[in-house]
Every structure is written in structure tokens, then in C-alpha cells.
């Protein structure tokens, strides 16, 4: 699960950066990466607490 989360986060970051550079928002990649990893962390915490 951890390796999957890391790979997905990197892919989302690269795609977000590519879209961001075209749309004049270069910081979109890191923002999407952080949001994705936060989602994985929250899902893991919810899984543990149930």
C-alpha cells in the first residue's frame, strides 16, 4: 500500500506540473501531490480506527 501511494503521488505530481505549466500555474503539481498523499494518510487512519 505504501509503495502504491508513493507511485500514485509521484504520477499525480508530474501530471499536475505538466497541466500547470500549460495553464500558467506551475505550483499545481506539488499542490496535487500533497493533497493526494494527505488523502492516502486519511484513508489509512480511517482504516485503522475501524
C-alpha positions, -999 to 999 in steps of 0.1 A, spaced: 0 0 0 28 24 8 47 18 -24 14 23 -43 7 56 -25 42 68 -34 40 59 -70 5 74 -74 16 106 -57 46 110 -80 25 104 -111 -2 129 -99 26 154 -92 41 150 -127 7 152 -144 -2 182 -123 30 200 -132 25 193 -169 -10 207 -168 1 236 -146 29 247 -169 4 248 -198 -21 268 -177 5 292 -162 2 276 -127 35 259 -121 27 251 -85 -2 228 -94 19 197 -93 32 200 -57 -3 210 -45 -19 179 -61 9 157 -47 4 169 -12 -34 166 -14 -30 131 -28 -7 119 0 -30 136 25 -59 115 11 -39 83 14 -29 92 50 -65 100 60 -78 67 44 -52 48 63 -61 64 96 -98 57 89 -89 20 81 -70 17 114 -97 33 135 -125 10 123 
